[in-house]
Amino acid sequence: MDHLGVLSLAPPIIAIVLALWTRNVIISLFLGLFSGILILSHFNPLSSVKTVIGDYFFVQIADSYNAGILALLVFIGGFVALLEKSGGAAAFASKITSLIRTRVQTQLSAWIGGIAIFFSELGTPLIIGPIFEPLFDKAKVSREKLAWIIDSTASPVSVMIPFIGWGVYIIGLINTEYGRLNITESGWDAFIQAIPYYIYPILAVLIVPLIVITKLEFGPMAKAERRIQETGQVYWPDSKPMRKSEAITEIKETSSKPILVWLPILILLVTIIGLLIPLGFPFKKIDGNDFRVALTTAYLFAGISLIVLMTVYKVKRIAESFEIYVSGMRRMMDILIILVLAWSLGAALDKMGTANYIVQLIDGNIPLFLVPAIIFVVGACMSFANGTSWGTFAIMLPLAIPLAFHLDISMYACIGAVISGGIFGDHCSPISDTTILSSTGAGSDHKDHNKTQLPIALFNGVLTIIAFVVGSLVGYPTTIFIAVTLMVIGVLLLSKLYNRRTPPSVDKFSS
């Protein structure tokens, strides 16, 4: 059905406006979906409720692909919860700290640690923060800098890993839209191909060592660095740290060992590869169901191995480990609900012909080279307002993918624009869960963290818009090279400008 015209815009507009207003993605998605079904059922509310439940929720959940994604996410949730509570990552990070001698090494080590613990963007701050905060205090590096580093290696890293929760979630959204458009490429392949267009997450990760090595300090972050270097004060007089340093003691009290992080991950990877190689991986295309079964089996084996290790090393009793595992599964419930709602909303928009109508509006009125940049800006506004990039992906991907398909512009660039916008808005938002947890993990004042991170995030955000526009004009594959080149040039110029004003700090610190 593609004759609804302007009415076909009602569901996405309602979903977006409510997401900005209520900051509740689940309610926004549901009401956006319900409004679409209400229009399709000629405004019969009872019939609309029955249709939403019977023809959308049940159908989406019963679909074999969707069911596989939901089951896989549940197993991922259980494994991640075990990984966070095992203390293995903290023990592994503790080994690194004995090798640190300078301020630059201190900051780069926290950056490397944040990248290494890529399985949970929520776990990274609470693992890396408490481990490195005494080292940052000793090196006279501000808590605000620590919060920024771990925030830059939490969701920006996690969003680029295809076999963890973020990747599986995004692949599920992509694959559903591809199915509706009869695109034969798998969601997995599309995800991998789109990674070079995850411009903002890539810049967020790469700018950390660039700023650390050039010793660039500007804006509120420069003031925070001067404070601790000149006065030794960890906080501003009016700061209210999200966590006292002594509040997290579980990591230090545990008898955990590094083997509790590297062995389960090794088992995970070996299981995945071992199950897929007989099917022709990586030279042949693997059936989606076989791939999901392999991933789910691997996460199950990795979870069992971690429970055994936690019992052997007396980190937790076996009953406690199972409770952690189950609680991690339960923690995924919101994500599962969002996915089902997103799939249902996408199906409703397809039936209403929303993408076709938007194409008619854009064609000849908006230059096509601006489309990825516009998608990025809209996604960023949504993510900033509701504090979650997951919800932004759920609303924007069902719009961006058909738009790219019908306008014949780069699918991967549009997917990357959605992901980039979600992470950028998440980084700027004071109500973002990862931003709050980064403040908590670093023992920083949340307002101070948001204030010091914002100028760096805006710098990368502007570069992302420029890269999408210029890349669209000169060739999409050049987009990431344009972005990284501009970032390097920008940081080098700023470092010369600001470092000329500020005397260089002593890099080494006394023991």
HELIX and SHEET records of a PDB file:
HELIX    1   1 GLY A    5  LEU A    9  5                                   5    
HELIX    2   2 ALA A   10  THR A   22  1                                  13    
HELIX    3   3 VAL A   25  LEU A   40  1                                  16    
HELIX    4   4 PRO A   45  THR A   51  1                                   7    
HELIX    5   5 VAL A   52  PHE A   57  3                                   6    
HELIX    6   6 PHE A   58  ALA A   62  1                                   5    
HELIX    7   7 SER A   64  SER A   86  1                                  23    
HELIX    8   8 GLY A   88  THR A   97  1                                  10    
HELIX    9   9 ARG A  103  ALA A  116  1                                  14    
HELIX   10  10 GLY A  123  LYS A  138  1                                  16    
HELIX   11  11 ARG A  143  SER A  152  1                                  10    
HELIX   12  12 SER A  155  SER A  158  1                                   4    
HELIX   13  13 GLY A  165  ARG A  180  1                                  16    
HELIX   14  14 GLY A  187  ALA A  194  1                                   8    
HELIX   15  15 ILE A  195  TYR A  197  5                                   3    
HELIX   16  16 ILE A  199  THR A  214  1                                  16    
HELIX   17  17 GLY A  219  THR A  231  1                                  13    
HELIX   18  18 SER A  245  ALA A  247  5                                   3    
HELIX   19  19 GLU A  250  GLU A  253  1                                   4    
HELIX   20  20 ILE A  259  LEU A  276  1                                  18    
HELIX   21  21 ILE A  277  LEU A  279  5                                   3    
HELIX   22  22 GLY A  288  VAL A  312  1                                  25    
HELIX   23  23 ILE A  318  ARG A  330  1                                  13    
HELIX   24  24 MET A  333  MET A  352  1                                  20    
HELIX   25  25 THR A  354  ILE A  362  1                                   9    
HELIX   26  26 LEU A  368  LEU A  370  5                                   3    
HELIX   27  27 VAL A  371  ASN A  386  1                                  16    
HELIX   28  28 SER A  389  LEU A  407  1                                  19    
HELIX   29  29 MET A  411  CYS A  428  1                                  18    
HELIX   30  30 ASP A  433  ALA A  442  1                                  10    
HELIX   31  31 HIS A  446  VAL A  474  1                                  29    
HELIX   32  32 TYR A  476  THR A  478  5                                   3    
HELIX   33  33 THR A  479  ARG A  501  1                                  23    
END                                                                             
